[in-house]
Amino acid sequence: MKTYFFGDIHGNTFALEAVIEHYRQIRPDSIYCLGDLVGWLPFGDRTLSRMRSLNLPTVAGNHDLMVAGLFPDHPHQLDRMQASAYNSGLLSTVPGALDYLLSLPLSIETADMAILHHSPFHLPSPGITPAITHFSYLDDAALSGCLEAWRSFPQKLIFSGHDHIPAVYELVETGGMPNLKDIRIHRPDAGRSMTISLNPESRYWIKAGSVGGPYRDGVFAANSVLLDSTAQTLTLFRIPYPLGPLRQDLAENHYYRNLKTLLPYLNL
């Protein structure tokens, strides 16, 4: 049984098409999208239309919900707020687009895995509207705060995106109280894919990285993950895509020349 995961597309249709071609070659049994279809790049209408045509199980990301107007961003995230406002205006002209983003679930669960944008341990309680504070990054403090909950979590596999850095966090069972030293972190090298074998005694939190960027590890390649439950392996893929057309499309957008976070795309 092969299951494919990708997310954090952020309007990058060139990267998205490379991922679609990649999973069509692999022919997995199921495919999940980890959210953030839109936000950042000014082409959210393109990626949203393409993703809706694929009809894949998809969870909501923080950018999806900010673009749809569910909650505001952190005040210091000026570039991100401007990108969200741009995409919100863009998608307001597409019938049903914002309602679709608001309809996405925060998580999907199966018997073996939890699928969501960021963290099952930071989701809002039932009946509470999500906020940007529910979408922090997975640093040592966040890991420390959820170790006990992670060890007793019903599913041994957690698949998420959000951090834009591909990695597999392995919580090794020691029999005692878990701490940070019990976590092994597996990361792919720049430009290379990585496969690890699953230990039946460990728990895994898989961060799939970003399809469309911004790439927080500096590697301009689309990222995705494959779980092979028969072989008991995880593969983190680095998928190249044509950067020239993306650079040209972005350079033609005068508004985006002022967003420093996205300047690396123009310097490729």
C-alpha positions in Angstrom: 0.0 0.0 0.0 1.5 3.3 -1.1 0.3 6.7 0.2 1.5 10.0 -1.2 1.5 13.3 0.6 2.3 16.9 -0.5 1.3 20.4 0.5 2.3 24.1 0.9 1.7 24.8 -2.8 1.3 28.5 -2.3 0.3 29.4 -5.8 3.3 27.7 -7.5 1.7 25.9 -10.5 5.0 25.0 -12.0 6.0 23.0 -8.9 2.5 21.6 -8.5 2.5 20.2 -12.1 5.9 18.5 -11.4 4.5 16.8 -8.3 1.4 15.7 -10.2 3.6 14.1 -12.9 5.7 12.5 -10.2 2.9 10.8 -8.4 1.3 9.7 -11.6 4.5 7.8 -12.4 4.6 6.3 -8.9 0.8 5.4 -9.0 0.1 5.4 -5.3 -3.0 3.9 -3.8 -4.0 7.1 -2.2 -3.0 10.8 -2.2 -3.4 13.5 0.4 -2.8 17.3 0.3 -1.5 18.9 3.5 -3.0 22.3 2.9 -1.8 25.8 2.0 -3.0 25.7 -1.6 -2.8 29.4 -1.8 -1.0 32.3 -0.1 2.5 33.8 -0.8 2.8 33.7 -4.6 0.2 35.7 -6.6 -1.2 32.8 -8.5 -3.6 31.2 -6.0 -6.4 31.2 -8.6 -4.3 28.8 -10.7 -3.4 26.4 -8.0 -6.8 26.4 -6.5 -8.5 25.6 -9.8 -6.0 22.8 -10.5 -6.4 21.2 -7.0 -10.1 21.3 -7.2 -10.0 19.5 -10.5 -8.0 16.7 -8.9 -10.6 16.2 -6.1 -8.0 15.0 -3.6 -8.6 14.7 0.2 -7.2 18.0 1.5 -6.8 19.7 4.9 -6.9 23.4 5.6 -3.7 25.3 6.0 -3.2 28.6 7.8 -2.8 30.5 4.5 -6.0 29.0 3.1 -7.9 30.2 6.2 -6.2 33.7 6.3 -6.9 34.2 2.6 -10.5 33.2 3.2 -10.7 35.8 6.0 -11.2 33.4 8.9 -8.5 35.0 11.1 -5.8 37.7 10.8 -2.1 37.0 10.8 0.6 37.9 13.3 1.1 41.7 13.2 4.9 41.3 12.4 4.2 39.1 9.3 4.0 42.1 6.9 5.0 40.3 3.7 2.7 37.4 4.5 -0.2 39.7 5.2 0.3 41.5 2.0 0.5 38.3 0.0 -2.7 37.0 1.8 -4.6 40.2 1.0 -3.5 40.0 -2.7 -4.7 36.4 -3.0 -7.9 37.1 -1.1 -8.8 39.9 -3.6 -7.8 37.6 -6.5 -9.9 34.7 -5.3 -12.9 36.9 -4.4 -13.5 37.1 -8.2 -13.6 33.3 -8.5 -17.1 31.9 -7.6 -17.0 29.6 -4.6 -13.3 29.8 -4.1 -13.2 31.3 -0.6 -16.1 29.1 0.5 -14.2 26.1 -0.7 -11.1 27.0 1.4 -13.3 27.5 4.5 -14.9 24.1 3.9 -11.6 22.2 4.2 -11.2 20.1 7.4 -8.4 20.8 9.9 -7.5 17.1 10.0 -8.1 13.7 8.5 -7.5 10.6 10.5 -7.3 6.9 9.6 -6.5 4.0 11.9 -2.8 4.4 11.3 -2.2 8.0 10.6 -3.2 11.6 11.3 -3.1 14.1 8.4 -3.1 17.8 9.0 -1.4 21.0 8.1 0.7 21.5 11.3 0.2 19.7 14.6 -2.5 17.5 16.1 -1.4 18.8 19.5 -2.1 22.5 18.7 -5.5 22.2 17.1 -8.4 24.3 18.6 -10.8 22.5 20.9 -14.1 21.5 19.2 -16.3 24.5 18.7 -13.4 27.0 18.9 -12.6 29.0 15.7 -9.0 28.5 14.6 -6.5 31.3 15.0 -3.0 31.9 13.7 -1.8 30.9 17.2 -2.8 27.3 16.4 -0.1 27.3 13.6 3.2 27.7 15.3 6.5 26.1 14.0 7.9 22.8 15.2 10.9 24.0 17.2 12.4 22.4 20.4 9.9 24.3 22.6 6.9 23.0 20.7 8.3 19.5 20.6 9.0 19.5 24.4 5.4 20.7 25.1 3.8 17.8 23.2 6.1 14.8 23.9 3.8 13.1 26.4 0.7 13.6 24.2 2.7 12.3 21.2 3.8 9.2 23.0 0.2 8.3 23.8 -1.3 9.5 20.5 -3.6 6.9 18.9 -1.8 7.0 15.5 1.9 6.2 15.2 2.3 8.3 12.0 1.6 12.0 11.7 1.9 13.7 8.3 1.9 17.5 8.1 3.5 20.4 6.3 3.6 24.1 7.4 7.3 24.4 8.4 8.6 24.3 4.7 11.5 22.2 5.8 11.3 18.4 5.0 12.1 16.2 7.9 11.1 13.0 9.7 11.0 13.2 13.5 11.3 9.8 15.1 10.3 9.4 18.7 12.1 6.3 20.0 10.4 4.3 22.7 12.6 4.1 25.8 10.2 2.9 28.4 10.6 6.1 30.4 9.3 9.7 30.2 10.1 11.0 26.7 12.4 13.9 26.3 14.1 15.7 23.3 17.1 13.4 23.3 14.7 10.6 22.4 14.0 12.2 19.1 16.0 11.3 16.0 15.6 13.8 13.1 16.1 12.6 9.5 16.5 15.2 6.8 17.2 14.8 3.1 20.4 16.4 1.7 20.0 19.3 -0.7 18.7 18.2 -4.0 18.5 14.6 -3.0 15.6 12.3 -2.0 15.9 10.2 1.2 14.4 6.8 2.2 14.2 5.5 5.8 13.0 2.2 7.2 10.3 2.4 9.8 11.0 1.0 13.3 7.9 -0.7 14.6 8.8 0.5 18.1 9.0 4.2 17.1 6.5 6.9 16.4 7.0 9.2 13.4 6.1 12.8 12.7 6.7 13.5 9.0 7.1 17.1 7.9 6.6 17.0 4.1 8.3 20.3 3.3 6.8 22.6 0.7 5.8 22.1 -2.9 5.9 25.7 -3.9 8.0 27.5 -1.3 9.2 29.8 0.1 11.9 27.1 0.8 13.2 27.7 4.3 16.1 25.3 3.8 17.2 27.2 0.6 16.6 24.2 -1.7 14.5 25.3 -4.7 12.7 22.0 -5.4 9.2 20.7 -4.8 8.9 18.3 -1.8 6.6 15.3 -1.3 6.5 12.1 0.8 5.7 8.5 0.0 4.7 6.0 2.7 5.1 2.3 1.6 3.3 0.4 4.3 4.2 -2.9 2.7 7.9 -2.2 2.6 7.6 -0.2 5.8 9.6 2.8 4.4 9.2 6.5 4.1 10.7 8.4 1.2 11.1 12.2 1.1 11.4 13.4 -2.5 13.1 16.4 -3.9 11.4 17.1 -7.3 13.0 19.6 -9.7 10.7 21.9 -11.8 11.3 24.7 -14.3 12.3 27.9 -12.4 12.5 30.2 -15.4 8.8 30.5 -16.1 8.0 31.1 -12.5 10.7 33.8 -12.2 9.3 35.5 -15.4 5.7 35.4 -14.2 6.6 36.8 -10.8 8.8 39.5 -12.3 5.9 40.8 -14.3 3.9 41.4 -11.1 4.9 44.9 -9.9 3.2 44.5 -6.5 5.3 41.5 -5.6 8.6 43.2 -6.2 8.2 44.8 -2.7 7.9 41.5 -0.8 11.4 40.8 0.5 10.5 37.2 1.5 9.9 36.3 -2.2 12.9 38.1 -3.7 14.9 34.8 -3.9 12.5 33.7 -6.6 13.6 36.6 -8.7 17.3 35.9 -8.3 17.2 32.3 -9.4 
